[in-house]
């Protein structure tokens, strides 16, 4: 059962609405941080800050290469106390791996070899084995992949990004 502090936090947050449709964000960073600090324990807040290292786009460029990003994700997820939160972070990293595979293939790269640390999660082997398929053989987990592949091949990166954001 959810803790009352999490229920209070969720009830205090505005509805997000459709992705990329709002002219202004439904809540600013300062107000969100204030509500998080008021509702979460210091340990929970610290874990949230740690998790933001691997799932926020602002932090994505700080790694020097895929191997460093994968190693950081493994360290962060292993340090998360909540199994539910750790599973969520793992799923987000798997989604990023699917997007990375799309971009690699679009750039003309073949499948990474088994020793290359290029992604995170359960589907790496299957994705390598099914590199030429639109959904890399993981369409059951990422049903948006074939359409995202089409959007990218048509040069519509913005449509692909919207699909990824909607799925996330």
DSSP file (Angstrom, degrees, kcal/mol; ACC not computed):
  #  RESIDUE AA STRUCTURE BP1 BP2  ACC     N-H-->O    O-->H-N    N-H-->O    O-->H-N    TCO  KAPPA ALPHA  PHI   PSI    X-CA   Y-CA   Z-CA
    1    1 A X              0   0    0      0, 0.0     2,-0.1     0, 0.0     0, 0.0   0.000 360.0 360.0 360.0 142.6    0.0    0.0    0.0
    2    2 A X        -     0   0    0      1,-0.1     2,-0.1     2,-0.1     0, 0.0  -0.365 360.0-111.1 -69.3 143.9    1.2    3.5   -0.8
    3    3 A X    >>  -     0   0    0      1,-0.1     4,-1.9    -2,-0.1     3,-0.8  -0.449  23.0-119.6 -71.1 146.4    2.5    5.7    2.0
    4    4 A X  H 3> S+     0   0    0      1,-0.2     4,-2.6     2,-0.2     5,-0.2   0.829 113.8  59.5 -56.3 -31.8    0.3    8.7    2.9
    5    5 A X  H 3> S+     0   0    0      1,-0.2     4,-2.1     2,-0.2    -1,-0.2   0.865 106.0  47.1 -67.7 -33.3    3.2   11.0    2.0
    6    6 A X  H <> S+     0   0    0     -3,-0.8     4,-2.7     2,-0.2    -1,-0.2   0.876 111.6  50.5 -73.0 -36.7    3.3    9.7   -1.6
    7    7 A X  H  X S+     0   0    0     -4,-1.9     4,-2.4     2,-0.2    -2,-0.2   0.923 111.4  48.7 -64.1 -43.8   -0.5   10.0   -1.9
    8    8 A X  H  X S+     0   0    0     -4,-2.6     4,-1.3     2,-0.2    -2,-0.2   0.922 112.1  49.3 -61.1 -44.8   -0.2   13.6   -0.6
    9    9 A X  H >X S+     0   0    0     -4,-2.1     3,-0.7     1,-0.2     4,-0.6   0.954 112.4  46.4 -60.2 -51.1    2.6   14.3   -3.1
   10   10 A X  H >< S+     0   0    0     -4,-2.7     3,-0.9     1,-0.3    -1,-0.2   0.881 111.3  52.2 -61.4 -38.6    0.7   12.9   -6.1
   11   11 A X  H 3< S+     0   0    0     -4,-2.4    -1,-0.3     1,-0.2    -2,-0.2   0.765 106.7  54.9 -68.8 -23.8   -2.5   14.7   -5.1
   12   12 A X  H << S+     0   0    0     -4,-1.3     2,-0.3    -3,-0.7    -1,-0.2   0.575  91.0  90.8 -86.1  -8.7   -0.5   18.0   -4.9
   13   13 A X  S << S-     0   0    0     -3,-0.9     3,-0.1    -4,-0.6    14,-0.1  -0.666  77.2-120.7 -92.3 141.9    0.8   17.7   -8.5
   14   14 A X        -     0   0    0     -2,-0.3     2,-0.1     1,-0.1    12,-0.1  -0.358  36.5 -92.6 -73.9 158.1   -1.0   19.2  -11.5
   15   15 A X        -     0   0    0      1,-0.1    -1,-0.1    11,-0.1    11,-0.0  -0.470  29.6-144.3 -65.8 140.2   -2.1   17.1  -14.4
   16   16 A X        -     0   0    0     -2,-0.1     6,-0.2     1,-0.1    10,-0.2   0.836  27.6-161.8 -79.0 -33.0    0.6   17.0  -17.1
   17   17 A X        -     0   0    0      4,-0.1    -1,-0.1     2,-0.1     3,-0.1  -0.219  47.1 -16.2  75.9-174.5   -1.8   16.9  -20.1
   18   18 A X  S >> S-     0   0    0      1,-0.1     3,-1.6     2,-0.1     4,-0.7  -0.325  82.9 -97.8 -64.5 142.9   -0.7   15.8  -23.6
   19   19 A X  T 34 S-     0   0    0      1,-0.3    -1,-0.1     2,-0.1   147,-0.1  -0.383 102.7  -0.8 -63.5 133.8    3.0   15.7  -24.2
   20   20 A X  T 34 S+     0   0    0     -2,-0.1    -1,-0.3     1,-0.1    -2,-0.1   0.532 106.1 102.0  65.3  10.8    4.4   18.8  -25.9
   21   21 A X  T <4  +     0   0    0     -3,-1.6    -2,-0.1     3,-0.0     2,-0.1   0.780  55.9  90.0 -91.7 -29.2    0.9   20.4  -26.2
   22   22 A X     <  -     0   0    0     -4,-0.7     3,-0.1    -6,-0.2     4,-0.0  -0.405  63.5-150.7 -73.4 142.8    1.2   22.9  -23.3
   23   23 A X  S    S+     0   0    0      1,-0.2     2,-0.3    -2,-0.1    -1,-0.1   0.801  88.8  22.9 -78.3 -31.1    2.6   26.3  -24.0
   24   24 A X  S    S-     0   0    0     -3,-0.0    -1,-0.2     0, 0.0    -3,-0.0  -0.959  97.9 -95.5-131.3 151.9    3.9   26.5  -20.4
   25   25 A X        -     0   0    0     -2,-0.3     3,-0.1     1,-0.1    -9,-0.0  -0.349  29.6-126.0 -64.1 146.9    4.9   23.7  -18.0
   26   26 A X  S    S+     0   0    0      1,-0.2     2,-0.3   -10,-0.2    -1,-0.1   0.697  95.3  15.7 -68.7 -17.5    2.1   22.8  -15.6
   27   27 A X  S    S-     0   0    0    -13,-0.1    -1,-0.2   -14,-0.1     2,-0.1  -0.976  80.3-126.2-153.2 140.9    4.6   23.3  -12.7
   28   28 A X     >  -     0   0    0     -2,-0.3     4,-2.5    -3,-0.1     5,-0.2  -0.464  29.8-108.7 -87.5 165.5    7.9   25.0  -12.5
   29   29 A X  H  > S+     0   0    0      1,-0.2     4,-2.8     2,-0.2     5,-0.2   0.879 116.1  52.2 -60.6 -42.0   11.1   23.3  -11.2
   30   30 A X  H  > S+     0   0    0      1,-0.2     4,-2.2     2,-0.2    -1,-0.2   0.919 112.1  45.2 -63.5 -44.0   11.2   25.4   -7.9
   31   31 A X  H  > S+     0   0    0      2,-0.2     4,-2.3     1,-0.2    -1,-0.2   0.903 113.5  50.3 -67.1 -41.0    7.6   24.5   -7.0
   32   32 A X  H  X S+     0   0    0     -4,-2.5     4,-2.5     2,-0.2    -2,-0.2   0.937 111.0  48.7 -61.7 -46.6    8.1   20.8   -7.9
   33   33 A X  H  X S+     0   0    0     -4,-2.8     4,-2.7     1,-0.2     5,-0.2   0.904 110.0  52.6 -60.4 -41.3   11.3   20.7   -5.8
   34   34 A X  H  X S+     0   0    0     -4,-2.2     4,-1.9    -5,-0.2    -1,-0.2   0.919 111.2  45.7 -60.8 -44.6    9.4   22.3   -2.9
   35   35 A X  H  X S+     0   0    0     -4,-2.3     4,-1.5     2,-0.2    -2,-0.2   0.876 112.4  51.2 -68.3 -36.8    6.6   19.8   -3.0
   36   36 A X  H  X S+     0   0    0     -4,-2.5     4,-2.9     1,-0.2     3,-0.2   0.937 111.2  47.4 -64.7 -45.7    9.0   16.9   -3.3
   37   37 A X  H  < S+     0   0    0     -4,-2.7    -2,-0.2     1,-0.2    -1,-0.2   0.856 112.4  50.4 -64.2 -34.5   11.0   18.1   -0.2
   38   38 A X  H  < S+     0   0    0     -4,-1.9    -1,-0.2    -5,-0.2    -2,-0.2   0.800 121.0  33.0 -72.8 -28.1    7.8   18.6    1.8
   39   39 A X  H  < S+     0   0    0     -4,-1.5     2,-0.2    -3,-0.2    -2,-0.2   0.774 108.7  65.8-101.4 -30.7    6.4   15.1    1.0
   40   40 A X  S  < S-     0   0    0     -4,-2.9     2,-0.1    -5,-0.2   -34,-0.0  -0.603  79.7-113.9 -98.2 154.1    9.5   12.9    0.7
   41   41 A X     >  -     0   0    0     -2,-0.2     4,-2.7     1,-0.1     5,-0.2  -0.378  36.9-107.0 -71.8 163.6   12.0   11.8    3.4
   42   42 A X  H  > S+     0   0    0      1,-0.2     4,-2.2     2,-0.2     5,-0.1   0.858 123.1  52.6 -62.3 -33.3   15.5   13.1    2.9
   43   43 A X  H  > S+     0   0    0      2,-0.2     4,-2.0     1,-0.2    -1,-0.2   0.918 109.9  47.4 -67.4 -43.3   16.5    9.5    1.9
   44   44 A X  H  > S+     0   0    0      1,-0.2     4,-2.2     2,-0.2    -2,-0.2   0.918 112.4  49.8 -62.4 -43.2   13.7    9.3   -0.7
   45   45 A X  H  X S+     0   0    0     -4,-2.7     4,-2.5     1,-0.2    -1,-0.2   0.902 109.1  52.0 -63.3 -40.7   14.7   12.7   -2.1
   46   46 A X  H  X S+     0   0    0     -4,-2.2     4,-2.3     1,-0.2    -1,-0.2   0.893 109.8  49.2 -62.8 -39.6   18.3   11.7   -2.3
   47   47 A X  H  X S+     0   0    0     -4,-2.0     4,-2.6     2,-0.2    -1,-0.2   0.884 110.0  51.6 -67.9 -37.1   17.4    8.6   -4.2
   48   48 A X  H  X S+     0   0    0     -4,-2.2     4,-1.9     2,-0.2    -2,-0.2   0.918 110.3  48.6 -63.8 -43.6   15.2   10.7   -6.6
   49   49 A X  H  X S+     0   0    0     -4,-2.5     4,-0.6     2,-0.2    -2,-0.2   0.901 111.5  50.3 -62.1 -41.3   18.2   13.0   -7.2
   50   50 A X  H >< S+     0   0    0     -4,-2.3     3,-1.3     1,-0.2     4,-0.3   0.925 109.8  50.6 -62.2 -44.9   20.4   10.0   -7.8
   51   51 A X  H >X S+     0   0    0     -4,-2.6     3,-1.8     1,-0.3     4,-1.2   0.834  98.0  66.7 -63.4 -33.0   17.9    8.6  -10.3
   52   52 A X  H 3X S+     0   0    0     -4,-1.9     4,-1.6     1,-0.3     7,-0.3   0.752  87.1  71.6 -63.1 -20.8   17.7   11.9  -12.2
   53   53 A X  H << S+     0   0    0     -3,-1.3    -1,-0.3    -4,-0.6    -2,-0.2   0.800 108.9  31.4 -62.0 -28.2   21.4   11.3  -13.2
   54   54 A X  H <4 S+     0   0    0     -3,-1.8    -1,-0.2    -4,-0.3    -2,-0.2   0.632 124.2  39.6-108.7 -14.4   20.3    8.5  -15.6
   55   55 A X  H  < S+     0   0    0     -4,-1.2     2,-0.4    18,-0.0    -3,-0.2   0.610  89.4  88.5-114.5 -10.7   16.8    9.5  -16.8
   56   56 A X    >X  -     0   0    0     -4,-1.6     3,-1.0    -5,-0.2     4,-0.6  -0.709  68.8-139.1 -90.1 140.3   16.8   13.3  -17.3
   57   57 A X  H >> S+     0   0    0     -2,-0.4     3,-0.7     1,-0.3     4,-0.5   0.804 100.5  66.5 -65.5 -28.8   17.9   14.5  -20.8
   58   58 A X  H 34 S+     0   0    0      1,-0.2     3,-0.3     2,-0.1    -1,-0.3   0.826 106.1  42.7 -61.5 -29.5   19.9   17.3  -19.2
   59   59 A X  H X4 S+     0   0    0     -3,-1.0     3,-1.8    -7,-0.3     4,-0.3   0.596  89.9  90.0 -90.5 -12.6   22.2   14.7  -17.7
   60   60 A X  H X< S+     0   0    0     -3,-0.7     3,-0.8    -4,-0.6    -1,-0.2   0.818  84.1  52.9 -58.6 -34.6   22.5   12.5  -20.8
   61   61 A X  T 3< S+     0   0    0     -4,-0.5    -1,-0.3    -3,-0.3    -2,-0.1   0.472  86.4  82.3 -82.6  -0.4   25.5   14.3  -22.3
   62   62 A X  T <  S+     0   0    0     -3,-1.8     2,-0.3     2,-0.1    -1,-0.2   0.663  73.9  87.1 -81.6 -12.8   27.7   14.1  -19.2
   63   63 A X  S <  S-     0   0    0     -3,-0.8     2,-1.2    -4,-0.3     3,-0.1  -0.611  75.8-134.0 -86.5 145.2   28.9   10.6  -20.0
   64   64 A X  S    S-     0   0    0     -2,-0.3     4,-0.3     1,-0.1     3,-0.1  -0.683  75.5 -27.3 -96.5  80.7   31.8    9.9  -22.2
   65   65 A X  S  > S-     0   0    0     -2,-1.2     4,-1.6     1,-0.1     3,-0.1  -0.137  81.5 -73.2 101.1 164.2   30.4    7.2  -24.3
   66   66 A X  H  > S+     0   0    0      1,-0.2     4,-2.8     2,-0.2     5,-0.2   0.871 123.6  58.8 -63.6 -40.3   27.8    4.5  -24.1
   67   67 A X  H  > S+     0   0    0      1,-0.2     4,-2.4     2,-0.2    -1,-0.2   0.897 106.9  47.7 -60.4 -40.7   29.9    2.2  -21.8
   68   68 A X  H  > S+     0   0    0     -4,-0.3     4,-2.3     2,-0.2    -1,-0.2   0.897 112.4  49.5 -67.2 -39.7   30.1    5.0  -19.1
   69   69 A X  H  X S+     0   0    0     -4,-1.6     4,-2.4     2,-0.2    -2,-0.2   0.908 112.5  47.5 -65.3 -42.0   26.4    5.7  -19.4
   70   70 A X  H  X S+     0   0    0     -4,-2.8     4,-2.4     2,-0.2    -2,-0.2   0.919 112.3  49.2 -65.5 -44.0   25.5    2.0  -19.0
   71   71 A X  H  X S+     0   0    0     -4,-2.4     4,-2.2    -5,-0.2    -2,-0.2   0.905 111.7  49.4 -62.6 -41.1   27.9    1.6  -16.0
   72   72 A X  H  X S+     0   0    0     -4,-2.3     4,-2.9     2,-0.2     5,-0.2   0.918 109.9  51.1 -64.2 -43.4   26.4    4.6  -14.3
   73   73 A X  H  X S+     0   0    0     -4,-2.4     4,-2.7     1,-0.2     5,-0.3   0.914 109.9  49.7 -60.7 -43.0   22.8    3.3  -14.9
   74   74 A X  H  X S+     0   0    0     -4,-2.4     4,-2.0     2,-0.2    -1,-0.2   0.920 112.7  47.3 -62.0 -43.0   23.8    0.0  -13.4
   75   75 A X  H  X S+     0   0    0     -4,-2.2     4,-1.2     2,-0.2    -2,-0.2   0.936 114.4  46.3 -63.3 -46.7   25.3    1.7  -10.3
   76   76 A X  H >X S+     0   0    0     -4,-2.9     3,-0.6     1,-0.2     4,-0.6   0.945 113.3  47.4 -63.4 -49.1   22.4    4.0   -9.8
   77   77 A X  H >< S+     0   0    0     -4,-2.7     3,-1.0     1,-0.3    -1,-0.2   0.873 110.0  53.5 -63.5 -36.8   19.7    1.3  -10.2
   78   78 A X  H 3< S+     0   0    0     -4,-2.0    -1,-0.3    -5,-0.3    -2,-0.2   0.784 107.0  53.5 -66.2 -26.1   21.6   -1.0   -7.8
   79   79 A X  H << S+     0   0    0     -4,-1.2     2,-0.4    -3,-0.6    -1,-0.2   0.525  83.8 105.0 -87.3  -5.6   21.6    1.8   -5.2
   80   80 A X    <<  -     0   0    0     -3,-1.0     6,-0.1    -4,-0.6    -3,-0.0  -0.631  57.2-157.5 -80.6 129.0   17.9    2.4   -5.3
   81   81 A X  S    S+     0   0    0     -2,-0.4     2,-0.6     4,-0.0    -1,-0.1   0.848  71.5  77.1 -74.5 -36.0   16.1    1.0   -2.2
   82   82 A X     >  -     0   0    0      1,-0.2     4,-2.7     2,-0.0     5,-0.2  -0.659  65.0-156.1 -83.1 119.6   12.6    0.6   -3.7
   83   83 A X  H  > S+     0   0    0     -2,-0.6     4,-2.2     1,-0.2    -1,-0.2   0.862  96.6  52.9 -59.9 -34.8   12.3   -2.4   -6.0
   84   84 A X  H  > S+     0   0    0      2,-0.2     4,-2.1     1,-0.2    -1,-0.2   0.929 111.5  44.2 -66.5 -45.7    9.4   -0.7   -7.8
   85   85 A X  H  > S+     0   0    0      2,-0.2     4,-2.6     1,-0.2    -2,-0.2   0.900 112.9  51.9 -66.3 -40.7   11.4    2.5   -8.4
   86   86 A X  H  X S+     0   0    0     -4,-2.7     4,-2.4     1,-0.2    -2,-0.2   0.904 109.8  49.6 -62.2 -41.0   14.4    0.4   -9.5
   87   87 A X  H  X S+     0   0    0     -4,-2.2     4,-2.3     2,-0.2    -1,-0.2   0.899 110.1  51.2 -65.0 -40.2   12.2   -1.5  -12.0
   88   88 A X  H  X S+     0   0    0     -4,-2.1     4,-2.3     2,-0.2    -2,-0.2   0.938 110.7  48.0 -60.4 -47.5   10.8    1.7  -13.4
   89   89 A X  H  X S+     0   0    0     -4,-2.6     4,-2.3     1,-0.2    -2,-0.2   0.899 110.7  51.9 -62.3 -40.4   14.3    3.1  -13.9
   90   90 A X  H  X S+     0   0    0     -4,-2.4     4,-2.1     1,-0.2    -1,-0.2   0.905 109.2  50.1 -61.4 -41.6   15.4   -0.1  -15.6
   91   91 A X  H  X S+     0   0    0     -4,-2.3     4,-2.0     2,-0.2    -2,-0.2   0.893 109.8  50.6 -64.8 -39.8   12.4    0.1  -17.9
   92   92 A X  H  X S+     0   0    0     -4,-2.3     4,-2.1     1,-0.2    -1,-0.2   0.894 110.5  49.4 -65.1 -38.9   13.3    3.7  -18.8
   93   93 A X  H  X S+     0   0    0     -4,-2.3     4,-2.0     2,-0.2    27,-0.4   0.868 108.7  52.8 -69.1 -34.7   16.8    2.7  -19.6
   94   94 A X  H  X S+     0   0    0     -4,-2.1     4,-2.0     2,-0.2    -1,-0.2   0.885 108.1  51.5 -65.1 -37.4   15.6   -0.2  -21.8
   95   95 A X  H  X S+     0   0    0     -4,-2.0     4,-2.1     2,-0.2    -2,-0.2   0.918 108.7  50.4 -63.8 -43.0   13.5    2.4  -23.6
   96   96 A X  H  X S+     0   0    0     -4,-2.1     4,-2.6     1,-0.2    -1,-0.2   0.867 107.5  54.7 -62.3 -35.3   16.5    4.6  -24.1
   97   97 A X  H  X S+     0   0    0     -4,-2.0     4,-2.4     2,-0.2    -1,-0.2   0.908 106.2  51.1 -64.1 -41.5   18.4    1.5  -25.4
   98   98 A X  H  X S+     0   0    0     -4,-2.0     4,-2.1     2,-0.2    -2,-0.2   0.907 111.8  47.2 -62.1 -41.6   15.6    1.0  -28.0
   99   99 A X  H  X S+     0   0    0     -4,-2.1     4,-2.5     2,-0.2    -2,-0.2   0.903 110.6  52.3 -66.2 -40.9   15.9    4.6  -29.1
  100  100 A X  H  X S+     0   0    0     -4,-2.6     4,-2.6     1,-0.2    -2,-0.2   0.895 108.1  51.7 -62.0 -39.1   19.7    4.3  -29.3
  101  101 A X  H  X S+     0   0    0     -4,-2.4     4,-2.7     2,-0.2     5,-0.2   0.918 109.0  50.4 -63.8 -43.1   19.3    1.2  -31.5
  102  102 A X  H  X S+     0   0    0     -4,-2.1     4,-2.7     1,-0.2    -2,-0.2   0.940 113.1  45.7 -57.9 -47.5   17.1    3.1  -33.8
  103  103 A X  H  X S+     0   0    0     -4,-2.5     4,-1.8     2,-0.2    -2,-0.2   0.886 112.4  50.5 -66.7 -38.8   19.5    5.9  -34.1
  104  104 A X  H  <>S+     0   0    0     -4,-2.6     5,-2.4     2,-0.2    -1,-0.2   0.946 113.3  45.1 -62.5 -47.8   22.5    3.6  -34.6
  105  105 A X  H ><5S+     0   0    0     -4,-2.7     3,-1.9     1,-0.2    -2,-0.2   0.912 110.7  53.7 -64.4 -41.4   20.7    1.7  -37.3
  106  106 A X  H 3<5S+     0   0    0     -4,-2.7    -1,-0.2     1,-0.3    -2,-0.2   0.853 104.6  56.1 -59.7 -34.8   19.6    5.0  -39.0
  107  107 A X  T 3<5S-     0   0    0     -4,-1.8    -1,-0.3    -5,-0.2    -2,-0.2   0.453 125.0-105.6 -77.2  -0.2   23.2    6.1  -39.0
  108  108 A X  T < 5S+     0   0    0     -3,-1.9    -3,-0.2     1,-0.3     2,-0.2   0.553  71.6 145.1  89.6   8.6   24.1    3.0  -40.9
  109  109 A X      < -     0   0    0     -5,-2.4    -1,-0.3    -6,-0.2     3,-0.1  -0.537  42.6-133.6 -80.5 146.0   25.7    1.1  -38.1
  110  110 A X        -     0   0    0     -2,-0.2    -1,-0.1     1,-0.2     2,-0.1  -0.250  47.9 -60.8 -82.8-179.8   25.4   -2.7  -37.8
  111  111 A X        -     0   0    0     17,-0.2    -1,-0.2     1,-0.1    17,-0.1  -0.385  59.7-109.4 -64.9 139.5   24.5   -4.4  -34.6
  112  112 A X        -     0   0    0      1,-0.1    -1,-0.1    -3,-0.1     6,-0.0  -0.365  38.5-107.6 -63.9 147.7   27.0   -3.9  -31.8
  113  113 A X    >   -     0   0    0      1,-0.1     3,-1.7    -3,-0.1    -1,-0.1  -0.288  33.0-100.0 -73.6 167.8   29.0   -7.0  -31.0
  114  114 A X  T 3  S+     0   0    0      1,-0.3    -1,-0.1     3,-0.1    -2,-0.1   0.682 120.5  54.1 -64.4 -19.1   28.3   -8.9  -27.8
  115  115 A X  T 3  S+     0   0    0      2,-0.1     2,-0.5     0, 0.0    -1,-0.3   0.534  85.4  99.8 -93.6  -5.8   31.3   -7.3  -26.0
  116  116 A X    <   -     0   0    0     -3,-1.7     2,-1.2     1,-0.1     3,-0.2  -0.692  67.7-142.5 -85.7 126.7   30.3   -3.7  -26.6
  117  117 A X        +     0   0    0     -2,-0.5   -47,-0.2     1,-0.2   -46,-0.1  -0.736  51.5 135.0 -85.9  95.0   28.5   -1.9  -23.8
  118  118 A X        +     0   0    0     -2,-1.2     2,-0.3     1,-0.1    -1,-0.2   0.534  61.9  11.7-120.0 -13.7   26.0    0.1  -25.8
  119  119 A X        -     0   0    0     -3,-0.2     2,-0.4     2,-0.1    -1,-0.1  -0.898  65.9-111.5-156.6-178.0   22.7   -0.4  -24.0
  120  120 A X        +     0   0    0    -27,-0.4     3,-0.3    -2,-0.3   -23,-0.2  -0.947  56.1  13.9-127.6 140.9   20.9   -1.5  -20.9
  121  121 A X  S >  S-     0   0    0     -2,-0.4     3,-0.7     1,-0.2    -2,-0.1  -0.489  89.5 -34.6 112.2-166.5   18.5   -4.3  -20.0
  122  122 A X  T 3  S+     0   0    0      1,-0.2     4,-0.3    -2,-0.2     3,-0.2   0.628 116.3  57.6 -76.6 -18.1   16.9   -7.6  -20.9
  123  123 A X  T 3>  +     0   0    0     -3,-0.3     4,-2.8     1,-0.2     5,-0.2   0.354  68.3 102.6-104.7   6.2   16.7   -7.1  -24.7
  124  124 A X  H <> S+     0   0    0     -3,-0.7     4,-2.4     1,-0.2     5,-0.2   0.920  85.7  44.9 -58.4 -48.7   20.2   -6.5  -25.9
  125  125 A X  H  > S+     0   0    0     -3,-0.2     4,-2.3     1,-0.2    -1,-0.2   0.923 115.5  47.6 -63.2 -44.7   20.9  -10.0  -27.3
  126  126 A X  H  > S+     0   0    0     -4,-0.3     4,-1.5     1,-0.2    -1,-0.2   0.897 111.1  51.5 -64.7 -39.9   17.5  -10.1  -29.0
  127  127 A X  H  < S+     0   0    0     -4,-2.8    -1,-0.2     1,-0.2    -2,-0.2   0.916 110.5  48.1 -64.5 -42.6   18.0   -6.6  -30.5
  128  128 A X  H >< S+     0   0    0     -4,-2.4     3,-1.1    -5,-0.2    -1,-0.2   0.921 112.2  49.6 -61.9 -43.0   21.4   -7.6  -31.9
  129  129 A X  H 3< S+     0   0    0     -4,-2.3    -1,-0.2     1,-0.3    -2,-0.2   0.753 119.6  37.0 -68.7 -24.3   20.0  -10.8  -33.4
  130  130 A X  T >< S+     0   0    0     -4,-1.5     3,-1.6     6,-0.4     6,-0.3  -0.124  74.6 136.9-119.0  35.2   17.1   -8.9  -35.0
  131  131 A X  T <  S+     0   0    0     -3,-1.1    -1,-0.1     1,-0.3     5,-0.1   0.803  70.4  51.3 -56.0 -36.0   18.9   -5.7  -36.0
  132  132 A X  T 3  S+     0   0    0     -3,-0.2    -1,-0.3    -4,-0.1     2,-0.2   0.611  88.6  95.9 -83.6 -10.3   17.3   -5.5  -39.5
  133  133 A X  S X  S-     0   0    0     -3,-1.6     3,-1.7    -6,-0.2    -3,-0.1  -0.563  83.8-121.8 -77.7 144.0   13.7   -5.9  -38.2
  134  134 A X  T 3  S+     0   0    0      1,-0.3    -1,-0.1    -2,-0.2    15,-0.1   0.846 113.4  32.9 -54.5 -35.6   11.8   -2.6  -37.7
  135  135 A X  T >  S-     0   0    0     14,-0.0     3,-2.7    -5,-0.0    -1,-0.3   0.209 106.0-122.4-107.5  15.3   11.2   -3.4  -34.0
  136  136 A X  T <   -     0   0    0     -3,-1.7    -6,-0.4    -6,-0.3    -5,-0.1   0.688  66.1 -67.6  56.6  19.5   14.4   -5.3  -33.4
  137  137 A X  T 3  S+     0   0    0     -7,-0.1    -1,-0.3    -8,-0.1     3,-0.1   0.610 127.2  92.0  76.6  10.9   12.4   -8.4  -32.3
  138  138 A X    X>  +     0   0    0     -3,-2.7     4,-2.0    -8,-0.1     3,-1.2   0.015  37.2 122.4-124.9  27.1   11.1   -6.5  -29.2
  139  139 A X  T 34  +     0   0    0      1,-0.3     6,-0.1     2,-0.2    -1,-0.1   0.761  69.4  65.1 -61.5 -25.4    7.9   -5.0  -30.6
  140  140 A X  T 34 S+     0   0    0      1,-0.2     3,-0.3    -3,-0.1    -1,-0.3   0.846 110.9  35.9 -65.0 -32.5    6.0   -6.7  -27.8
  141  141 A X  T <4 S+     0   0    0     -3,-1.2     2,-0.3     1,-0.2    -2,-0.2   0.775 131.7  29.9 -89.1 -29.6    7.8   -4.6  -25.2
  142  142 A X    ><  +     0   0    0     -4,-2.0     3,-2.2    -7,-0.1     4,-0.3  -0.678  64.9 173.5-131.5  76.7    8.0   -1.4  -27.3
  143  143 A X  T 3  S+     0   0    0     -3,-0.3     4,-0.4    -2,-0.3     3,-0.3   0.671  77.4  62.8 -63.5 -15.5    4.9   -1.4  -29.6
  144  144 A X  T 3> S+     0   0    0      1,-0.2     4,-2.3     2,-0.1    -1,-0.3   0.565  78.8  90.3 -82.3 -10.3    5.8    2.2  -30.8
  145  145 A X  H <> S+     0   0    0     -3,-2.2     4,-2.8     1,-0.2     5,-0.2   0.898  81.9  50.8 -59.7 -47.1    9.1    1.0  -32.3
  146  146 A X  H  > S+     0   0    0     -4,-0.3     4,-2.1    -3,-0.3    -1,-0.2   0.922 114.8  44.1 -59.7 -41.8    7.9    0.2  -35.9
  147  147 A X  H  > S+     0   0    0     -4,-0.4     4,-2.6     2,-0.2    -1,-0.2   0.882 113.4  50.9 -68.8 -37.3    6.2    3.6  -36.2
  148  148 A X  H  X S+     0   0    0     -4,-2.3     4,-2.5     2,-0.2    -2,-0.2   0.889 108.8  52.2 -65.5 -38.3    9.2    5.4  -34.7
  149  149 A X  H  X S+     0   0    0     -4,-2.8     4,-2.5    -5,-0.2    -2,-0.2   0.918 110.4  48.2 -62.1 -43.8   11.4    3.6  -37.2
  150  150 A X  H  X S+     0   0    0     -4,-2.1     4,-1.7     2,-0.2     6,-0.2   0.926 111.2  50.3 -61.3 -46.0    9.2    4.8  -40.0
  151  151 A X  H  <>S+     0   0    0     -4,-2.6     5,-2.9     1,-0.2    -2,-0.2   0.923 112.7  46.3 -60.0 -44.7    9.2    8.4  -38.7
  152  152 A X  H ><5S+     0   0    0     -4,-2.5     3,-1.6     1,-0.2    -1,-0.2   0.915 111.2  51.0 -65.8 -42.8   13.0    8.4  -38.4
  153  153 A X  H 3<5S+     0   0    0     -4,-2.5    -1,-0.2     1,-0.3    -2,-0.2   0.769 108.9  53.1 -67.5 -23.7   13.5    6.8  -41.9
  154  154 A X  T 3<5S-     0   0    0     -4,-1.7    -1,-0.3    -5,-0.2    -2,-0.2   0.387 120.7-110.7 -88.2   2.9   11.1    9.6  -43.3
  155  155 A X  T < 5S+     0   0    0     -3,-1.6     2,-1.0    -4,-0.1     3,-0.2   0.650  78.8 131.3  79.8  14.9   13.3   12.2  -41.7
  156  156 A X     >< +     0   0    0     -5,-2.9     4,-1.8    -6,-0.2     3,-0.2  -0.588  16.9 158.4-102.0  71.0   10.6   13.2  -39.1
  157  157 A X  H  > S+     0   0    0     -2,-1.0     4,-2.7     1,-0.2    -1,-0.2   0.832  71.4  59.5 -63.4 -33.0   12.7   13.1  -36.0
  158  158 A X  H  > S+     0   0    0     -3,-0.2     4,-2.3     2,-0.2    -1,-0.2   0.915 105.4  48.2 -64.0 -42.0   10.2   15.3  -34.2
  159  159 A X  H  > S+     0   0    0     -3,-0.2     4,-2.1     2,-0.2    -1,-0.2   0.905 111.5  50.9 -64.0 -40.1    7.4   12.8  -34.7
  160  160 A X  H  X S+     0   0    0     -4,-1.8     4,-2.2     1,-0.2    -2,-0.2   0.935 109.6  49.7 -61.7 -45.3    9.7   10.0  -33.4
  161  161 A X  H  X S+     0   0    0     -4,-2.7     4,-2.7     1,-0.2    -2,-0.2   0.890 108.0  53.7 -62.0 -39.9   10.6   12.1  -30.3
  162  162 A X  H  X S+     0   0    0     -4,-2.3     4,-2.8     2,-0.2    -1,-0.2   0.913 108.3  50.4 -60.1 -42.3    6.9   12.7  -29.6
  163  163 A X  H  X S+     0   0    0     -4,-2.1     4,-2.4     2,-0.2    -2,-0.2   0.917 111.4  47.9 -61.2 -43.2    6.3    8.9  -29.8
  164  164 A X  H  X S+     0   0    0     -4,-2.2     4,-2.4     2,-0.2    -2,-0.2   0.924 113.0  47.7 -64.6 -44.3    9.1    8.3  -27.4
  165  165 A X  H  < S+     0   0    0     -4,-2.7    -2,-0.2     2,-0.2    -1,-0.2   0.901 111.9  50.1 -65.0 -40.6    7.9   10.9  -25.0
  166  166 A X  H  < S+     0   0    0     -4,-2.8    -1,-0.2     1,-0.2    -2,-0.2   0.915 112.2  47.6 -61.8 -42.2    4.3    9.6  -25.1
  167  167 A X  H  <        0   0    0     -4,-2.4    -2,-0.2     1,-0.3    -1,-0.2   0.872 360.0 360.0 -67.2 -36.6    5.5    6.1  -24.4
  168  168 A X     <        0   0    0     -4,-2.4    -1,-0.3    -5,-0.2    -2,-0.2   0.505 360.0 360.0 -70.4 360.0    7.7    7.3  -21.5
